[in-house]
Each structure stands twice: as C-alpha cells, then as structure tokens.
C-alpha cells in the first residue's frame, strides 16, 4: 500500500506542480488580456468622442437666422450648369452658352425681403421708405407708414442701392448672379425651380395686372414652386436685384469659379420674374438689365451671406 502511495505521490506530484505553474501562467496571460481589453474598451469611446467633437466643430448649420431675423438656407459648394439648358430651344443670346460654374458654399435668404423687415431697417437707420418715384398708386406704403396688411408681402419700389444698403445693414450682401441661379435650381439643368413642368398657379404668382396690394402674395406660400434647397419665390411675385453689373456677353468669358460679374457697367442684373411675368420670363435662367436707380412696383430683392470659416 505504501508503495502504491509512493508511486501515486511520485506520479501525481509533477502533474500538480505543472498544473500549478500553468495556472499561474494562465492567470498572468488572462490578466494581461483583461488589461488590454479594458484599455481598448476605454480608448475606443474616447477616440469616437474626439472624432465626433471634431466633426461637430466642422459642421456647418443647414439653416441660420440673419441679423435681420430672416431665415437663411445653406447652399453647398459645387458645380452646376448655368444658363439655358443644353436641351432647350428657347432663351436669349445673353443667357448662353450653357456653362459649368463652381460656387463656394454660402447662405441665401429663404424668402424675399418683406415690408416688415424693411420697416425695421428704415426705423433703425432713417433710410428712405420704399415709394414709387412718380405714382403713389403703385406703392404699398401710405406715405411713411406701412399698413399691417402688407407686412408679409415682398418689399417693392427699391432700387439697387436701397437693396445693397439693406443687405449690408443686415450683415449680408446681395447674391451674385451665379449664386442666385444655383440657389434657384441646384445642380439641375432644367428650366424652372421645380423641374421642366410648365408653371401653373400652384407654382408662382404670375400673369397679373396691377391692382394694388392684392397683386402680390405673402412670401413662402408656394410649396410646389420652391427650389431644391427650399428657397421660395425664385420665380414670380417680384424681380430680384443681384450684385452683378450686366454684360450680355459675360457668360462666354466669365471665370469658372465664383464669377463675380463684370467690374463695371451701366445696368445691374435682375433675376427671377415679377407678378406680371408670363411663362417665358419664369424660366430660371432669365436675366434682364435694369438701371440701378430704377424704383418700380415689380422689383424687390433678397440677401446672401458668406459661410463663416
């Protein structure tokens, strides 16, 4: 029995020592793995948090509110086809050739500037009120007073310098012609802000005769007529001043990136189309020239702003 015991002790002893040694080794390895797992587990969320924080700091808001409290929509940078669509057979000589233009990101007023916002500008600055220069029947204001009934209608009877002064007061600027067209149609080579479907009363305010304030409609009511970016009334209601001087041949020589318009000129460019416009004028590539001192009852404006970096 003693011999069996000794043999058992002799045979089992080394195994027990080996098992003890392996257990210690496994515990060391397991501890190391656990430490590594804990390290990775803690590190990954920190990395993700850092990346998310970096992305958040670089993210540009899709919509902001300007100093004049007017909502503005982000128009992303990129290339778009400017001018008469390649497949179209209409359009003026000054609206050709169709050419690709790259525009940096910017903000555009979601709506045309209203009488209410213009009243705030006039009140704070003492700027002249928007009156027709020759015929008071073609205005919306009653002398120096703005009737509440026209508060949400686009302001009219403003010349280019009135529009430029307002935008500067609001910490903005007039959009370039290229910026205006991109905000109106996005990257699409089509004829209207909503596509190639002919315009109807669901899309815009047009084909009107002047009958006072009822000729115009409040800004932002035509859901079917807004641009791909959500910019309202880029066709109909009122014509809109842009920053550019007018040159009928500018498209054939303009820079491909951020064209600023000609350096000099005698007329400024109007885009969009007014309440009196017919279907051909409602095309998104329509451009006409106007004396920058002209004030009339079919012209207003909206503003743009650079993206702050």
TARA-V267729 format. One record per pair of residues at least 4 apart in sequence whose ideal C-beta (glycine too) atoms are under 6 Angstrom apart, sorted by the first residue. I is the first residue (numbers start at 1). J is the second residue. D is the distance in Angstrom with one decimal. If there is no record, write none. Layout:
i-><I I>
j-><J J>
d-><D D>
//
This chain:
i-><4 6 7 8 9 12 22 26 37 39 45 60 62 63 64 65 65 66 66 66 66 67 67 68 68 70 70 71 72 72 73 73 73 73 73 74 75 75 75 75 76 77 77 79 79 80 80 81 81 81 82 82 82 83 83 83 83 83 84 84 84 84 84 84 85 86 91 94 95 101 102 103 103 103 104 105 106 106 106 107 108 108 108 109 109 111 111 111 112 112 112 112 112 113 113 113 113 114 114 115 115 115 115 115 116 118 119 121 121 121 122 122 129 129 130 130 130 131 131 132 132 132 132 133 138 139 140 140 141 150 152 153 154 154 154 154 155 156 156 156 157 157 158 158 159 159 159 160 160 160 163 163 164 167 167 167 167 172 172 173 174 174 175 175 175 175 176 176 177 177 177 177 178 179 180 180 183 183 184 184 184 184 185 185 186 190 190 191 191 192 193 193 193 193 194 199 199 199 199 202 203 203 203 204 204 204 204 205 205 205 205 206 206 206 208 208 208 210 211 215 217 219 220 226 226 227 227 233 234 235 235 236 237 238 238 238 238 239 239 239 239 239 240 240 240 240 241 242 242 244 244 245 245 245 246 246 246 246 247 250 254 255 267 267 268 268 269 270 270 273 273 273 274 277 277 281 290>
j-><8 10 11 12 13 16 26 30 41 43 49 307 74 73 72 69 71 70 72 170 172 170 171 117 170 109 117 110 107 109 108 110 229 230 231 107 106 108 183 229 105 104 105 100 102 182 187 98 100 189 99 101 181 95 96 98 251 285 88 91 95 96 98 285 189 98 95 248 285 178 257 178 179 182 258 307 179 304 306 305 183 231 304 302 303 219 220 232 154 219 233 300 302 117 155 301 302 152 219 146 150 151 153 155 151 155 146 125 166 169 127 129 141 144 155 157 158 139 157 138 139 157 297 295 297 157 150 213 146 213 218 216 219 237 238 300 300 238 297 300 295 297 162 163 293 294 295 241 268 292 241 301 174 172 173 174 303 303 305 304 242 243 179 180 242 304 243 244 242 244 261 269 259 304 242 271 229 231 193 227 234 284 193 284 228 195 196 196 283 284 227 234 235 284 225 203 204 279 282 224 222 224 225 222 225 235 236 217 236 237 275 236 277 282 215 275 276 215 215 275 221 233 232 230 232 231 234 237 272 273 282 273 275 274 298 299 300 270 272 274 298 299 271 272 301 302 301 269 271 261 269 261 262 265 265 267 269 289 262 254 259 259 289 290 290 292 287 288 290 277 281 282 298 281 282 286 294>
d-><6.0 5.9 6.0 5.7 5.7 6.0 5.9 5.8 6.0 5.9 6.0 5.9 5.0 5.7 5.1 5.8 5.8 4.9 5.5 5.5 6.0 5.0 4.3 5.4 3.9 5.4 6.0 4.5 4.0 5.6 5.6 5.2 5.4 5.5 6.0 5.8 5.5 5.4 4.9 5.8 5.4 4.9 4.2 5.2 4.9 4.9 4.8 5.6 5.9 4.3 5.8 4.6 5.6 5.4 5.7 4.4 5.6 5.6 5.2 3.4 4.9 5.2 5.7 5.4 4.7 5.1 4.6 3.9 5.0 5.1 4.5 5.6 5.8 5.2 5.8 4.7 5.8 5.5 5.9 4.4 4.3 5.8 5.2 3.9 5.1 4.0 5.0 5.4 4.0 5.2 5.5 5.2 5.0 5.4 5.4 5.9 5.8 5.5 5.9 5.4 4.9 5.6 5.8 5.0 4.1 4.3 4.8 6.0 5.2 5.7 5.2 5.8 5.5 5.4 5.4 4.3 5.1 5.2 5.7 4.2 4.6 5.0 5.8 5.3 4.0 5.6 4.4 5.5 5.2 5.2 4.0 4.5 5.7 5.7 4.8 4.3 5.2 6.0 5.0 5.5 4.7 6.0 3.9 5.4 5.2 5.9 4.9 5.1 4.8 3.6 4.5 3.9 5.7 4.4 5.2 5.4 4.0 3.8 4.5 5.9 5.8 4.2 4.1 4.6 5.6 3.7 5.1 5.9 4.9 4.4 6.0 5.3 5.0 5.7 5.1 4.9 6.0 5.1 5.3 5.0 4.0 5.1 5.9 4.9 3.7 5.3 5.0 5.2 5.1 5.7 4.4 5.1 5.6 5.8 5.9 4.6 5.7 5.8 5.0 4.6 5.9 5.3 3.7 5.8 4.8 4.6 3.0 4.7 4.5 4.7 5.4 4.5 5.0 5.9 5.2 4.3 5.8 5.4 5.3 5.3 5.8 5.8 4.4 5.6 5.0 4.2 5.5 4.7 5.6 5.6 4.5 5.8 6.0 5.5 5.9 6.0 3.9 4.4 5.5 4.8 5.8 4.5 5.4 4.5 5.1 5.9 4.4 5.1 5.5 2.9 4.7 5.5 4.4 3.0 5.6 4.3 4.9 3.9 4.5 5.2 4.1 5.1 3.9 6.0 5.9 4.5 5.5 5.0 5.0 3.6 4.2 4.9 3.6 3.7 5.8 5.4 5.2>
//
